[in-house]
């Protein structure tokens, strides 16, 4: 299952919410959080913000499922 957020700079809470949706039909060990799109034409500051939000959101989601 792929959840594409290209072009968005969401908060860590937004990212964690998207991860929660993906975790409904899948087990945590089946989910990888990967920045596979949206960086090619984006300014560097935007890429950095997206990566920081993605990492913080993944930490929040891990804490919720007990893997943090």
C-alpha positions as CSV (number, residue, x, y, z in Angstrom):
1,X,0.0,0.0,0.0
2,X,1.4,3.4,-1.0
3,X,0.3,6.6,0.7
4,X,1.6,9.5,-1.4
5,X,2.0,12.9,0.2
6,X,4.0,14.6,-2.6
7,X,4.0,18.4,-2.3
8,X,2.8,18.4,1.3
9,X,4.8,19.5,4.3
10,X,2.6,18.0,7.0
11,X,3.1,18.3,10.7
12,X,4.5,15.2,12.5
13,X,0.9,14.6,13.7
14,X,-0.3,14.6,10.1
15,X,2.4,12.1,9.2
16,X,1.5,9.9,12.2
17,X,-2.2,10.0,11.2
18,X,-1.3,8.8,7.6
19,X,0.8,6.0,9.1
20,X,-2.1,5.0,11.4
21,X,-4.4,4.7,8.3
22,X,-1.8,2.5,6.6
23,X,-1.5,0.3,9.8
24,X,-5.2,-0.5,9.8
25,X,-5.0,-3.3,7.1
26,X,-1.2,-4.0,7.7
27,X,1.0,-5.2,10.5
28,X,3.7,-2.7,11.6
29,X,6.5,-4.9,10.2
30,X,4.9,-4.6,6.7
31,X,5.1,-0.8,6.7
32,X,8.1,1.2,5.6
33,X,8.2,5.0,5.7
34,X,10.1,6.2,2.7
35,X,10.5,9.6,1.0
36,X,10.3,8.2,-2.5
37,X,8.8,11.3,-4.2
38,X,8.5,15.0,-4.1
39,X,12.2,16.0,-3.7
40,X,13.4,16.2,-7.3
41,X,12.0,19.7,-8.0
42,X,11.6,20.9,-4.4
43,X,13.7,23.5,-2.8
44,X,16.2,22.1,-0.2
45,X,14.5,23.8,2.7
46,X,11.2,22.1,1.8
47,X,12.9,18.7,1.5
48,X,14.5,19.2,4.9
49,X,11.1,20.1,6.5
50,X,9.5,17.1,4.9
51,X,12.2,14.7,6.2
52,X,12.0,16.2,9.7
53,X,8.2,15.8,9.8
54,X,8.4,12.3,8.4
55,X,10.9,11.2,11.1
56,X,9.0,12.8,13.9
57,X,5.7,11.4,12.7
58,X,7.3,7.9,12.4
59,X,8.5,8.3,16.0
60,X,5.0,9.2,17.2
61,X,3.5,6.2,15.4
62,X,6.1,3.8,16.8
63,X,5.3,5.0,20.3
64,X,1.7,4.3,19.7
65,X,2.3,0.7,18.5
66,X,4.9,0.1,21.2
67,X,7.9,-0.1,19.0
68,X,9.6,3.2,19.9
